[in-house]
């Protein structure tokens, strides 16, 4: 007499999916951390550019000006950057969670995982690119007003380089994660 489904808590494929999710958890957390670091590096450069502009009494956008007026020069700039970074972290968390869930969708997991990976890398690339261009705009404003921007420009170079390295490492980790998932699903398919 065969066992009823009540006595079989999970089958081989569910076990292997759980194992692959646990195995790839490290890679998914690494993607989140590397993307966060790439944003932090450019935020540090953004802080240098905005603080140079504020020290030179250049005009600010209304949101930044209101925070600087309310909290002072240093805390106002930090609050502007922190609010911007919290938005980034929230969107990134949702995208990484979508990536994790797409790896366990069953038969169509490959397309869902690849699409989620492309969306994550595209979003982060777009976010970092707009932040980089924003910093260049601040540097251009500093130079047009004859303010010494050599330290800000040097900071942008080094922090931008660190941000780019983290971004490329994040893409490589995504690729490795996809390879491990493909291998695991192939092994499960062979055992069935």
C-alpha positions in Angstrom: 0.0 0.0 0.0 1.5 3.4 -1.0 2.1 6.1 1.5 -0.4 8.9 1.5 0.9 12.4 0.8 0.6 13.3 4.5 3.5 11.0 5.4 5.7 12.4 2.6 6.6 15.9 3.8 8.5 16.9 0.6 9.9 15.2 -2.4 13.4 15.2 -3.9 12.8 18.4 -6.0 11.6 20.4 -3.1 14.5 19.3 -1.0 17.0 20.3 -3.7 15.3 23.6 -4.3 15.6 24.3 -0.5 19.2 23.3 -0.6 19.9 25.5 -3.6 18.2 28.5 -2.0 20.4 27.9 1.1 23.5 27.6 -1.0 22.8 30.7 -3.0 21.8 32.8 0.0 25.4 33.8 0.4 25.7 34.9 -3.2 22.4 36.9 -3.0 23.6 38.6 0.2 26.9 39.4 -1.5 25.0 41.0 -4.4 23.1 43.2 -1.9 26.3 44.2 0.0 28.3 44.9 -3.1 25.5 47.1 -4.6 25.2 48.9 -1.3 29.0 49.5 -1.2 29.0 50.9 -4.7 26.3 53.3 -3.7 28.1 54.3 -0.5 31.3 55.1 -2.4 29.5 57.4 -4.7 27.6 58.9 -1.8 30.9 59.8 -0.2 32.0 61.6 -3.3 28.6 63.3 -3.5 29.0 64.5 0.1 32.4 66.1 -0.8 30.9 67.9 -3.8 27.8 69.2 -2.0 29.8 70.3 1.1 32.2 72.2 -1.2 29.3 73.9 -2.9 27.7 74.8 0.5 31.0 76.2 1.8 31.2 78.4 -1.3 27.6 79.7 -0.7 26.4 78.4 -4.1 22.6 77.9 -4.7 21.1 74.6 -3.7 18.0 72.7 -4.7 15.0 73.5 -2.3 15.1 70.1 -0.5 18.8 70.3 0.3 18.5 74.0 1.2 15.6 73.3 3.6 17.5 70.5 5.4 20.7 72.6 5.7 18.6 75.5 7.0 16.9 73.3 9.6 19.8 71.1 10.7 23.0 73.0 9.8 25.6 72.5 7.2 27.0 69.0 8.0 23.9 67.2 9.3 21.7 68.7 6.5 24.0 67.3 3.8 24.2 64.0 5.6 20.4 63.8 5.9 20.0 64.5 2.2 22.3 61.7 1.3 20.9 59.3 3.8 17.3 59.8 2.6 18.5 59.2 -0.9 20.4 56.1 0.1 17.4 54.7 2.0 15.3 54.9 -1.1 18.1 53.0 -2.9 18.3 50.3 -0.2 14.5 49.8 -0.2 14.4 49.3 -4.0 17.4 47.1 -3.9 16.0 44.9 -1.2 12.8 44.3 -3.2 14.8 43.5 -6.3 17.1 41.0 -4.5 14.1 39.4 -2.9 12.6 39.0 -6.4 15.8 37.4 -7.6 15.8 34.9 -4.7 12.1 34.0 -5.3 12.7 33.7 -9.1 15.2 30.9 -8.5 12.5 28.7 -7.0 9.7 29.2 -9.5 10.0 25.7 -10.9 10.2 25.0 -14.7 10.6 28.6 -15.9 13.2 29.5 -13.3 16.0 30.3 -15.8 14.2 33.0 -17.6 12.9 34.5 -14.4 16.3 34.4 -12.8 18.1 35.9 -15.8 15.5 38.6 -16.2 15.7 39.5 -12.4 19.5 39.6 -12.7 19.3 41.9 -15.7 16.8 44.2 -13.9 19.0 44.4 -10.8 22.2 45.1 -12.7 20.4 47.6 -14.9 18.8 49.4 -12.0 22.1 49.7 -10.1 24.0 50.8 -13.2 21.3 53.4 -13.9 21.3 54.6 -10.3 25.1 54.8 -10.1 25.3 56.5 -13.5 22.8 59.2 -12.6 24.6 59.8 -9.3 27.9 60.1 -11.1 26.5 62.6 -13.5 25.0 64.5 -10.6 28.4 64.7 -9.0 30.0 65.9 -12.2 27.3 68.6 -12.4 28.3 69.8 -8.9 31.9 69.8 -9.9 31.1 71.8 -13.1 29.2 74.3 -11.0 32.1 74.6 -8.6 34.5 75.2 -11.5 32.2 77.7 -13.2 32.1 79.7 -10.0 35.9 79.6 -9.7 35.9 77.4 -6.6 38.8 74.9 -6.2 37.3 71.6 -7.0 40.5 69.5 -7.3 39.9 67.6 -4.0 36.3 66.9 -5.0 37.3 65.8 -8.5 40.0 63.5 -7.0 37.5 62.1 -4.6 35.1 61.4 -7.4 37.9 59.5 -9.3 38.8 57.2 -6.4 35.3 56.7 -5.0 34.0 56.2 -8.6 36.7 53.6 -9.2 35.8 51.7 -6.0 32.1 51.9 -6.9 32.8 50.5 -10.4 34.9 47.6 -8.9 32.0 46.7 -6.5 29.5 46.9 -9.4 31.6 44.6 -11.6 32.1 42.2 -8.7 28.4 42.2 -8.1 27.8 41.2 -11.8 30.3 38.4 -11.5 28.7 37.1 -8.3 25.3 37.1 -10.1 26.8 35.1 -12.9 28.4 32.6 -10.4 25.0 32.3 -8.7 23.3 31.5 -11.9 25.9 28.9 -12.8 25.5 27.2 -9.4 21.8 27.1 -9.7 22.0 25.7 -13.2 24.3 23.0 -12.0 22.1 22.1 -9.1 18.9 21.9 -11.2 20.7 19.8 -13.8 21.9 17.3 -11.1 18.3 17.1 -9.7 17.0 16.5 -13.2 19.5 13.7 -13.7 18.5 12.0 -10.5 14.8 12.0 -11.4 
